[in-house]
Amino acid sequence: MRREQRLAWSEALAGRAFGDTSSSAFLPEDLVAAMPSTAYVDTGLDHDFRFSAVVVSGEFTAVENGRAMDWSTDDGDEVPWDAEADTRTLRTTFEVDRTIDVADQVPAPGPGDSLSVQVVVDGSDDAEAVAQGLLDLGPSVVFLAELPEGDGDWRIALDGALVATVDGSSGVLELPVVAAAGTRGDADDLLGAGTTIDDLDRAAGVAAEVSVAND
């Protein structure tokens, strides 16, 4: 993959994950803290929060165009894919090699299962480059969260940021989207944690609870 193309797809997703449209109030301290086994509890709320519902290794094998949307109205309007749009959603297929961790009440995907993963791209960014960048990743580890619609599709956790490749010599999980964010939104703190694939395996299924303040 050309370096320019790698930067184009990761920077596009970094803009959503760590820019003004980010839906996350804070970041996990490392990737272990983003696993389904770690629950964030606010005493002012009646439910807990997890960054992801399942962590799987595998590979993106296919990408299709989903919906292009104009969000100038509250409910939004679907527009043709090639028209001016505020967001474009890619429907990707992720073929699972193994499940590393999974939340309670969530069926664990098995080897060879195909998961439908939605990836939202800002209308001003190159959705085609994002699609190709994901296909070119090769073997990877993805933290997935369930979509609120409950239609069986998934999304990449932290607004598309928690997709990693594994360094062959050290086992460290490399995060291209987080790397592209630089210092925006404290992304560099997450990048500097140096979490390895072995760290994930050791933490899988080990329940942890983190108290957070409701500001």
C-alpha positions in Angstrom: 0.0 0.0 0.0 1.3 3.5 -0.9 2.1 5.6 2.2 -0.2 8.4 1.0 -3.2 5.9 0.8 -2.4 4.5 4.3 -2.4 8.1 5.7 -5.7 8.9 3.8 -7.7 6.1 5.3 -6.4 6.3 8.9 -6.5 10.1 9.0 -10.1 10.0 7.8 -11.1 7.7 10.7 -9.0 9.6 13.2 -10.9 12.8 12.3 -14.1 11.2 13.5 -12.7 9.4 16.5 -10.7 12.3 18.0 -12.3 15.3 16.4 -15.3 17.4 17.2 -17.7 14.6 16.2 -16.3 12.1 18.7 -18.9 10.4 20.9 -16.4 9.4 23.6 -16.1 11.5 26.8 -12.8 9.8 27.7 -10.3 7.2 26.5 -9.3 3.9 28.0 -5.8 4.0 29.5 -4.8 1.1 27.3 -6.3 -1.5 25.0 -6.9 -3.9 27.9 -9.1 -1.3 29.4 -11.1 -1.2 26.2 -12.0 -4.9 26.3 -15.5 -6.2 27.1 -14.3 -7.5 30.5 -13.7 -4.0 31.7 -16.9 -2.2 32.9 -17.0 1.6 33.6 -19.4 2.4 36.4 -20.9 5.8 37.3 -22.7 5.8 40.6 -25.1 8.5 39.2 -26.3 6.1 36.5 -28.2 2.8 36.6 -26.0 1.0 34.1 -22.4 0.4 33.3 -20.5 1.2 30.1 -18.0 -0.9 28.0 -15.9 0.4 25.1 -16.4 -2.9 23.2 -18.7 -6.0 23.2 -16.3 -8.4 21.5 -12.6 -8.4 20.5 -11.7 -10.6 17.5 -8.7 -11.3 15.3 -9.1 -11.9 11.6 -9.2 -9.9 8.4 -11.4 -7.5 6.5 -12.4 -9.4 3.3 -15.0 -7.2 1.6 -16.4 -3.7 1.5 -19.7 -2.4 0.0 -21.2 1.0 -0.2 -23.9 1.6 2.4 -25.9 4.8 2.8 -24.9 8.4 2.1 -26.6 10.9 4.4 -27.4 14.6 4.5 -27.8 15.6 8.1 -29.2 19.1 7.6 -32.5 17.9 9.2 -32.9 16.2 12.6 -33.7 12.7 11.0 -31.3 13.1 8.1 -32.1 12.3 4.4 -30.5 9.5 2.4 -28.8 10.9 -0.8 -27.1 9.2 -3.8 -23.7 7.8 -2.9 -21.9 10.2 -5.3 -23.9 13.2 -4.3 -22.8 15.8 -1.7 -23.2 14.1 1.7 -22.3 14.7 5.3 -21.5 11.0 6.0 -21.1 7.8 4.0 -21.3 4.4 5.6 -19.2 1.5 4.4 -20.5 -2.0 5.1 -17.5 -4.2 5.6 -17.1 -8.0 6.1 -14.7 -9.1 8.8 -13.8 -12.8 8.7 -13.0 -14.1 12.2 -9.9 -16.1 13.0 -10.6 -16.3 16.8 -12.5 -14.5 19.5 -10.2 -12.9 22.1 -12.8 -11.6 24.6 -16.6 -11.2 24.6 -19.1 -9.6 26.9 -21.6 -11.5 28.9 -24.9 -12.2 26.9 -23.1 -11.7 23.6 -22.6 -14.8 21.4 -19.0 -15.4 20.7 -18.2 -15.5 17.0 -16.4 -18.7 15.9 -13.5 -19.2 13.5 -14.6 -18.6 10.0 -17.6 -16.5 11.0 -18.2 -13.4 9.0 -19.3 -10.2 10.8 -20.9 -7.2 9.1 -19.1 -4.1 10.4 -20.3 -0.6 9.6 -17.7 2.2 9.2 -18.8 5.8 9.0 -16.8 8.2 6.9 -17.2 12.0 6.8 -18.6 13.2 3.5 -15.5 15.3 2.9 -13.2 12.3 3.2 -12.3 9.6 0.7 -14.6 6.6 1.5 -12.9 4.6 -1.3 -9.5 5.1 0.3 -10.9 4.0 3.7 -12.4 0.9 2.1 -9.1 0.0 0.4 -7.1 0.7 3.6 -9.2 -1.7 5.6 -8.9 -4.4 3.0 -5.1 -3.9 2.8 -4.6 -4.2 6.6 -4.3 -8.0 6.5 -4.4 -9.9 9.8 -5.7 -7.5 12.5 -7.4 -7.3 15.8 -10.7 -5.3 16.0 -12.6 -4.1 19.1 -16.3 -4.1 18.1 -19.3 -2.5 19.7 -22.9 -3.2 18.9 -25.0 -0.8 16.9 -27.9 0.8 18.8 -30.3 -0.3 16.1 -29.7 -4.0 17.1 -29.8 -5.1 13.4 -26.9 -7.6 13.8 -24.3 -5.2 12.5 -21.3 -4.0 14.4 -19.1 -0.9 14.5 -15.5 -0.5 15.3 -15.2 0.8 18.9 -14.2 4.4 19.7 -15.7 5.7 16.6 -13.5 3.6 14.3 -10.2 3.9 16.1 -9.8 0.5 17.8 -8.5 -1.5 14.9 -5.0 -2.9 15.3 -2.3 -4.8 13.5 0.3 -6.9 15.4 4.0 -6.2 15.2 5.6 -9.5 14.3 8.7 -9.2 16.4 7.3 -7.6 19.6 3.7 -8.6 19.6 2.7 -4.9 20.3 -0.6 -3.9 18.9 -0.2 -1.0 16.4 -3.1 1.4 16.0 -2.9 3.2 12.6 -6.0 5.4 13.3 -4.8 6.4 16.8 -1.3 7.1 15.3 -2.8 9.3 12.7 -4.6 11.4 15.4 -1.3 12.5 16.9 -2.0 14.4 20.1 -5.7 15.1 19.4 -7.9 14.1 22.2 -5.1 12.5 24.2 -4.7 9.8 21.5 -1.0 9.7 22.0 -1.5 8.4 25.6 -3.4 5.4 24.2 -0.8 4.8 21.6 2.1 4.9 24.1 0.6 2.2 26.3 2.3 -0.5 24.2 -0.3 -3.2 24.7 0.6 -6.6 23.3 -1.6 -9.4 22.0 -0.4 -11.5 25.0 -1.8 -8.7 27.3 -5.2 -9.1 25.7 -5.1 -12.9 26.0 -4.2 -12.7 29.7 -6.9 -10.2 30.4 -9.7 -12.0 28.5 -12.6 -12.9 30.7 -11.0 -11.3 33.8 -13.7 -8.9 35.1 -12.5 -5.4 36.0 -14.5 -2.4 37.1 -13.5 1.3 36.8 -15.4 4.1 38.6 -15.9 7.2 36.6 -17.2 10.6 37.6 -20.4 12.0 36.1 -19.4 15.6 35.4 
